[in-house]
Amino acid sequence: MLSWSPLVRSLAYFTPLGLLNPFAVHCPPAVLPPHYRSFKPLCDLEALNAEYAAALSYKRRLACPKARPVYFDRNLLFGTVLHNQRMAQYDSLYHYLTFHAELAGSMPYTDEYKDNPRKLARYIWTRFNDSPGHAAIQRDTSLRFVSISCSEKYFIVRLDDHPSLRHPDEVKLFHQWQLQKSTVQ
């Protein structure tokens, strides 16, 4: 089995994109940064993604009956959750340097949406629909692959016109977070 040294793995972050990205994350396999450990989604992310994809498909078909369905892209979810975790860490709403369409917003209050993915998905869709620029992205029927993450303060949606590839570092951090979350509960 091929094993890369930590130095070789860290060199991957010195690409042109890595130099432009101050939020690039790299950590050894057993270390999960504190802001990832403390991140808590507002509800079950699988259910939230299913509800948002269904709501987006439904709203698009109302406007254009021939619109193709929207799919939850699990590979896109890893980076979406990690970006949501970073926004929570820095307590700042911002867009990440990405090649996906990205919508980000803040949650003024969360109590009525906790553990209610359908209501939360509809709320997020409505919030974005009230902004012309965000609404245009939601209406773009070529963006058929979606992922969404929501914390107590921020939510983020990423959309793409094709299924995403797996990014091993994002997947590793995401699974470490899930494992840590499952052992704490």
Buried (B, 14 or more C-beta within 10 A) or exposed (E): EEEEEEEEBEEEBEEEEBEEBEEBBEEEEEEBBEBBBEBEBBBEBEBBBBBBBBBBBEBBBEEEEEBEEBBBBBBBBBBBBBBBBBBBBEEEEEEBEBEBBBBBBEBEEBEEBEEBBBBBBBBBBEBBEEEEEBBEBBBEBEBBBBBBBBBBBBBBBBBBEEEBEEBEBBBBBBEBBEEBBEEEE
